[in-house]
């Protein structure tokens, strides 16, 4: 059974930082690409960042230079370090596993976590 469990969301002030974690079942994590998406109220879910098994990454233009995606293969966990947070980063953040990675984007699989809320507000 595939499991993806996100954690690390919360309420922070503009300019602050958060680190999201997604612990995955080894069966879906090992050798596969992983990604973070987000969905704000009234908006479609959008790709934030993706990483393939070789640790090559891609990012949405809106987060480049502020967010960093990484993976720990020993822990079957993918992280999203978010710095310089802005109110427009407010959303539910979702982890996706086993999708198709390309240099320009990431095509999600059907494996999603439950989401973690990130709220940026003063």
C-alpha positions in Angstrom: 0.0 0.0 0.0 1.4 3.4 -1.0 1.5 6.0 1.7 2.5 9.6 1.5 2.4 11.6 4.7 3.1 15.3 4.7 4.1 17.4 7.7 5.6 20.8 8.5 2.9 23.2 7.5 1.8 26.1 9.7 1.3 29.8 10.1 4.3 32.1 9.5 4.8 35.8 8.9 5.9 37.1 5.5 9.6 36.6 5.0 9.6 33.6 7.3 10.6 30.0 6.6 9.1 26.5 6.7 10.3 23.1 5.9 7.8 20.6 4.6 8.4 16.9 4.8 6.8 14.0 2.9 7.5 10.5 4.2 6.7 8.0 1.5 6.4 4.2 1.3 9.7 2.8 0.0 7.9 1.0 -2.8 6.9 4.3 -4.4 9.9 6.4 -3.4 12.8 4.3 -4.5 14.0 5.2 -7.9 11.1 7.5 -8.6 10.6 11.2 -9.1 8.8 13.2 -6.4 7.2 16.5 -6.4 5.4 19.2 -4.4 2.2 20.8 -5.6 0.0 23.5 -4.0 -3.6 24.6 -4.3 -4.9 27.9 -3.1 -8.6 28.5 -2.5 -10.4 28.9 -5.8 -7.3 28.0 -7.9 -6.1 24.9 -9.7 -3.5 22.7 -8.2 0.0 23.8 -9.5 3.4 22.3 -9.5 5.9 23.9 -7.1 9.0 21.8 -7.4 10.1 18.3 -8.6 13.1 16.1 -8.1 14.1 13.0 -9.9 16.0 9.9 -8.7 19.3 11.6 -9.7 18.4 14.7 -7.7 17.9 16.9 -10.7 15.3 19.5 -9.9 12.9 21.9 -11.5 10.9 24.7 -10.0 7.9 26.9 -10.7 9.1 30.4 -11.7 7.2 31.9 -8.7 9.4 30.0 -6.2 12.8 29.9 -7.9 15.5 31.2 -5.6 13.3 30.9 -2.5 12.3 27.2 -2.3 14.6 24.1 -2.4 13.4 20.6 -2.9 15.6 17.7 -1.7 15.3 14.0 -1.0 16.8 11.6 1.6 16.8 8.2 0.0 17.6 6.5 3.3 14.5 7.9 4.9 12.3 7.7 1.8 11.5 11.4 2.4 11.3 14.4 0.2 11.6 17.9 1.6 10.6 21.4 0.6 12.6 24.2 2.2 10.7 27.4 1.8 12.4 30.7 2.5 11.3 34.3 2.0 7.6 33.3 2.2 5.0 35.6 0.8 1.2 35.8 1.4 0.7 34.4 -2.1 2.4 31.2 -1.1 -0.6 30.5 1.1 -2.1 27.1 0.0 -2.5 23.5 0.8 0.8 21.8 -0.2 0.6 18.2 -1.5 3.3 15.6 -2.1 3.1 13.5 -5.3 5.2 10.3 -6.0 6.1 8.4 -9.0 5.2 10.8 -11.7 7.0 11.6 -14.9 9.8 14.1 -14.6 11.1 16.3 -17.3 13.4 19.3 -17.4 10.5 21.7 -17.7 7.8 20.1 -15.7 6.5 17.0 -13.8 3.4 15.0 -14.7 1.8 13.7 -11.5 0.9 10.2 -10.7 -2.3 9.2 -8.9 -0.4 8.9 -5.6 -1.0 12.0 -3.5 -0.6 12.8 0.2 -3.3 14.3 2.3 -1.9 17.8 2.2 -0.5 20.3 4.7 -1.8 23.8 5.1 0.7 26.7 4.8 -0.5 30.1 5.7 1.5 33.3 5.3 0.1 36.2 7.2 1.1 39.0 9.5 
